[in-house]
Amino acid sequence: MDSAMVALTAETRSMRMEIAGFQSQISGLDQRVTTVETQVASWTNRDQELHSKLSGLEDRSRRNNICLLGFPEGIEGADILSYLRDTLPKLTDTTFDPPLEFQRVHRLGPKRQDGKGRPHPIIACILHWAGSPTATDSPNARSTSVGHPGNLTLS
């Protein structure tokens, strides 16, 4: 019976040592998880900050947009940028020297195939304009009519 007790005691000690090893491993893993959670929280805060900055930049970049209304669908042909470079000086009776530089130009919405309904507006972002100040340069100006046969409005 003594040998059985000795064997049982040895087995118990062995299990205690294994449990102690598992506990130290778990403690180490807990520390690593805490570190990872802290990093994730930091990255989440940074992500929110960057998202907020990006939203602000997008909002500010939209302020430089002009909205051109009343141009029939398809009048610009395949190259809307060249069309605007040629048409805007004629409509505003202004010579731009150097010429207008656009960051982007596009129509809102899908192209209408049937030509029915109001035409989609053209949105243009002027990157560089070295011309004289006009109503679109004024921070209080929101809309200026230029008198295009298609009821053009700059806004």
Sequence and secondary structure as in RCSB ss.txt:
>XXXX:A:sequence
MDSAMVALTAETRSMRMEIAGFQSQISGLDQRVTTVETQVASWTNRDQELHSKLSGLEDRSRRNNICLLGFPEGI
EGADILSYLRDTLPKLTDTTFDPPLEFQRVHRLGPKRQDGKGRPHPIIACILHWAGSPTATDSPNARSTSVGHPG
NLTLS
>XXXX:A:secstr
 HHHHHHHHHHHHHHHHHHHHHHHHHHHHHHHHHHHHHHHHHHHHHHHHHHHHHHHHHHHHHTTEEEEE   TTT
TTT HHHHHHHHHHHHHT   SS  EEEEEEESS   SS  SS   EEEEEEE  S   GGGSTT   EE   TT
  EE 
